[in-house]
């Protein structure tokens, strides 16, 4: 069974930072990897995606605050979240096998909660 292993969520005050990590050891070719998030009552939405070659795509709401990166040798993708806002509160899901601008692939992580609150 394919698994993406996530870590790094938590509770942070507004203006704070977090770093999420996601490893895909059992995915033979992860391809484009990304982060999606889902807040209660909302649809799951793209946060950021990165291709194998390092091209990136960000949601407008996080552009300039979040940074996605990856280590291809480790099959790992990272998301640095800075200047966090309460509206960033959501469950964040790692994804692999998708397209940079074409939506998610078939592999998902279990989700990690990010809560921004004072």
C-alpha positions in Angstrom: 0.0 0.0 0.0 1.3 3.4 -1.0 1.8 5.7 1.9 2.9 9.3 2.2 4.2 10.1 5.6 3.6 13.6 6.9 4.9 15.5 9.9 5.2 19.0 11.3 1.7 20.3 12.0 0.6 21.9 15.2 -0.7 25.0 17.0 0.9 28.3 16.3 0.0 31.9 17.0 -0.8 34.4 14.2 2.4 35.6 12.5 4.2 32.4 13.4 5.8 29.7 11.3 5.7 26.0 10.8 7.4 23.5 8.5 5.6 20.5 7.1 7.4 17.5 5.7 6.2 14.6 3.6 8.1 11.5 2.5 7.0 9.1 -0.3 9.3 6.1 0.2 6.9 3.6 -1.4 6.1 5.7 -4.5 8.4 4.6 -7.3 8.2 7.9 -9.2 6.6 10.6 -7.1 6.5 13.1 -10.0 4.9 16.4 -9.1 4.3 16.7 -5.3 2.2 19.1 -3.5 0.2 20.2 -0.5 -3.5 20.6 -0.3 -5.6 21.8 2.6 -9.2 21.4 3.8 -10.9 23.5 6.4 -14.2 22.5 7.9 -17.1 23.0 5.5 -14.7 23.8 2.6 -13.5 21.8 -0.4 -9.9 20.6 -0.5 -7.8 23.1 -2.2 -4.3 23.4 -3.6 -1.8 25.2 -1.5 1.4 24.6 -3.5 2.9 22.1 -5.9 6.4 21.5 -7.2 7.6 19.5 -10.2 10.5 17.1 -10.2 12.5 19.9 -11.9 11.6 22.5 -9.2 8.9 24.5 -11.0 6.3 25.7 -8.5 2.7 26.7 -8.4 1.1 28.5 -5.4 -2.4 29.5 -4.4 -2.8 33.2 -4.5 -3.7 33.3 -0.8 -0.3 31.9 0.3 2.0 33.3 -2.4 4.9 35.2 -0.7 4.2 33.5 2.7 4.6 29.8 2.0 7.5 28.1 0.3 7.5 24.6 -1.2 10.7 22.7 -1.8 11.7 19.1 -2.3 14.6 16.6 -2.1 14.3 14.2 -5.0 16.9 11.8 -3.5 14.8 11.5 -0.4 11.5 11.6 -2.2 10.5 14.3 0.3 8.6 17.5 -0.1 8.5 20.4 2.4 6.2 23.3 3.0 7.5 26.3 5.0 4.6 28.3 6.3 5.5 31.8 7.4 3.3 34.8 8.5 0.5 32.4 9.4 -3.1 33.7 9.6 -6.1 32.2 11.3 -7.6 31.5 7.9 -4.7 29.1 7.2 -6.2 26.8 9.8 -6.9 23.5 8.1 -5.9 19.9 7.7 -2.9 19.9 5.3 -2.5 16.9 3.0 0.5 15.8 1.0 0.0 14.6 -2.5 2.1 12.9 -5.2 1.7 11.9 -8.8 -0.3 14.9 -9.9 0.4 17.7 -12.3 1.8 21.2 -11.6 -1.4 22.9 -12.9 -3.6 20.0 -13.5 -4.7 18.8 -10.1 -3.7 16.2 -7.6 -2.3 12.7 -8.2 -3.6 9.4 -6.7 -1.3 9.3 -3.7 -2.3 11.1 -0.5 -0.9 11.5 3.0 -3.1 11.0 6.1 -3.3 14.8 6.8 -1.7 17.0 9.5 -3.6 19.6 11.4 -2.4 23.2 11.3 -4.2 25.5 13.7 -3.4 29.2 13.8 -4.9 30.8 16.9 -3.9 33.2 19.7 
